[in-house]
Amino acid sequence: MSGFPEWLPDGRVVEQHVLDSLRRTFELHGFAGIETRAVEPLSQLERKGETSKEVYVLRRLQDERAEPDASGTEDGLGLHFDLTVPFARYVLENAGQLAFPFKRYQIQKVWRGERPQDGRFREFTQADIDVVGADTLPFHFEAELPLVMAEALAALPIPPVLISVNNRKVAQGFYEAIGLADVEAALRVIDKLDKIGSDAVVESLQTEAGATADQARAALELAAIKGDDPSVADRVRALGARSELLDEGLDELVRLLEAAQQASPGTVVADMSIARGLDYYTGTVYETTLVGHENLGSICSGGRYDSLASDGKRTYPGVGLSIGVSRLLTRVLGRGLATASRPVPTAVLVAVADEADRASSDRVARSLRARGIPTDVAPTAAKFGKQIRYADRRGIPFVWFPGEHPAGEVKDIRSGDQAPADAETWQPPAADLWPRVLGQDEPR
Amino acid sequence: MSGFPEWLPDGRVVEQHVLDSLRRTFELHGFAGIETRAVEPLSQLERKGETSKEVYVLRRLQDERAEPDASGTEDGLGLHFDLTVPFARYVLENAGQLAFPFKRYQIQKVWRGERPQDGRFREFTQADIDVVGADTLPFHFEAELPLVMAEALAALPIPPVLISVNNRKVAQGFYEAIGLADVEAALRVIDKLDKIGSDAVVESLQTEAGATADQARAALELAAIKGDDPSVADRVRALGARSELLDEGLDELVRLLEAAQQASPGTVVADMSIARGLDYYTGTVYETTLVGHENLGSICSGGRYDSLASDGKRTYPGVGLSIGVSRLLTRVLGRGLATASRPVPTAVLVAVADEADRASSDRVARSLRARGIPTDVAPTAAKFGKQIRYADRRGIPFVWFPGEHPAGEVKDIRSGDQAPADAETWQPPAADLWPRVLGQDEPR
């Protein structure tokens, strides 16, 4: 079934490691974990006019059988297609019990009702962080959040990432300053720069965004500006356009680049050609590529929005980014960028000499587990050679042969070394205790 | 929206603790974690004739709009209603790459398309462990798995549990020995014993299961037998019925009780009145109640099945149990059986004296986080009193006032104690480092 990625146990070890690592970084930065239900009312899912997102609608099988011709669902429920819409609903629903600014992370599956033949994910995991304020949210969060993500991604067994940023205020301020009124249309055209090239962009800005030839060339010059230091702002200003909004945007961009240079040099670059997202975000926007895997597209995107939600009395501005965990993991596992040292948690297999004496092996296992050593007991009292093969097939490094409890012998089946050991005190090397996740060039 | 439980951040801390704790116990016992997609073909979901389960069918919103009258889904997909059906499919699909016996745990949400007005969960989390063999699976796993669950549940901040067991072979062997042919019907009647009482059961066994009055009384006598030691088998034998299957079942029951008495005395009890599940399991069955919360029903159930799946060449017998995490958690949180020491991961809030000097506070935060201390920075350079209230509202125990880096002062806002500290070396007390989950009677 295409579009629904699923991993064998060794792939799941890598996925679990990635999820644990993300969670740890998010929590070190003070983000509280929440989980929302997978299901939202359709009215909520369509609230933002997100008609481009394919939604799965739910229907009770019993209802469908009873009234096969009835359209719609009894109560109009659908699966969430991202974690932002449910988070907005959660914030409104619980505003009275949350403390703002509220920093949350959320790692969950989302679903999109794509056509099966399109080869897109129909179920995938996202890992989001957002900060939302009540009525106001200081700019500094726009500089901090991409750095949290940079740290989170740097802790994963993946190639380095490059976070590209732009700012709605720069694009809008610039376009308005040069008299290019249809900002949205201009952004849509600029977004195609990579695909259609400069000449076609200049042409389209005139035919689709109502630009003059000069305006089109200026917009193109803006889009060509990239860089990871404050001189980016000077190069934009050198194009000659002036407006308060543009200045504000450039100041923000510079503050972000300065913070990034201090915390994580070389990770963040300003890129004035980034247009995707600028149409609905209101400040900084982010896209992230995996160095050497740019064709994968953005693995972590987001931005600043002035109104995540509003309940009539209060407005909740926010800034957030979302990692496409499944997209990332499919590449990591597909290319062997990271692998698990073994597909099972087990560090020790306790052998069973005789089925009548299984209780002795169980006792050894209890001693080892009580000290935090993941342990399995052989399923049958087969010949020891077969029991060792059981361990070997699963990558379990040690086999324990019980003697007079707690004495026994433990064999490292990789080296063949066997030595007497005490089940109450023996420890495997730390590196063997739990499965490890190894990058491409790490020794096993 | 009823039936879709969702927690505030402090509840999520408890839930996450429960999930982490379960995972750790399962992994210490050598179970490999897997995750399956939430979606299965309807044909798979209905394969077992599980018509009693309410399934949510998926439909692409776009298709529904295009053809509102078309019944069914383009590709017949539904949300899984348990983790056993998807696991069976996963085993068959990946049999060539799995090593058997295969021990897996799986912690995921499941969905049931109940009517909203029924007040039942429509989305909830289950935590399952299963062992499946290829063609054979030794009995000892039936004795081990409930003990893994007993250990997993004992590690949670909940009251003690009682695991009740029965064995299909005992019931079936007994009924057959006394000539009661319609085993399924008899089990259905016995299952109502609590509700309708002895007299009505004797009556119904005759009218619904074709029993004679003597057979009905004998079945009732069997159902009355309970106990946590091997004498249970003697009491069953004392009823006079004899058959090979009955003997096999009683031997298994005794082995299980003996193993339980050794590993976890007082946790497992044989209860011959348990009938639920016996109709589709083939050996031991399990139900688990929370002591003092029996009205909650079973929080962990399962059993032995001779054929989890079959691909024509091979059959995969298994034994497994499933914890109803959401059911358990709703009670735990609803009754305050466990609470989080704070709703955020943060141990330290770094104060900001002046917005222009935010970088100093960020530097302190980086030092603390680099040593694994979850740290937040004040959102604004408000008066210190307000910043302390920010920490207080979130239960953050420490506020850091930066000085000449790495020197500063740290205040325990609970005691008011403030002392000089070095951001490169200071450690909070271990108990304050991460949120803790406290049982009802534990001091905060």
Interface residues (C-beta under 8 A of the other chain):
Chain A: M1 F4 P5 E6 W7 L8 P9 R12 V13 E15 Q16 E27 L28 H29 G30 F31 A32 G33 I34 E35 T36 R37 A38 V39 P41 L42 E54 V55 Y56 V57 L58 R59 R60 L61 Q62 D63 E64 P68 D69 S71 G72 E74 D75 G78 L79 Y90 N94 Q97 L98 A99 P101 K103 R104 K109 W111 G113 R115 P116 R122 E123 G133 P138 H140 F141 E144 A259 Q262 A263 P343 V344 P345 T346 R358 A359 D362 R366 R369 G372 I373 P374 T375 D376 P379 T380 Y390 R393 R394 W434
Chain B: M1 F4 P5 E6 W7 L8 P9 R12 V13 E15 Q16 E27 L28 H29 G30 F31 A32 G33 I34 E35 T36 R37 A38 V39 P41 L42 E54 V55 Y56 V57 L58 R59 R60 L61 Q62 E64 P68 D69 S71 G72 E74 D75 G78 L79 Y90 N94 Q97 L98 A99 P101 K103 R104 K109 W111 G113 R115 P116 R122 E123 G133 P138 H140 F141 E144 A259 Q262 A263 P343 V344 P345 T346 R358 A359 D362 R366 R369 G372 I373 P374 T375 D376 P379 T380 Y390 R393 R394 W434
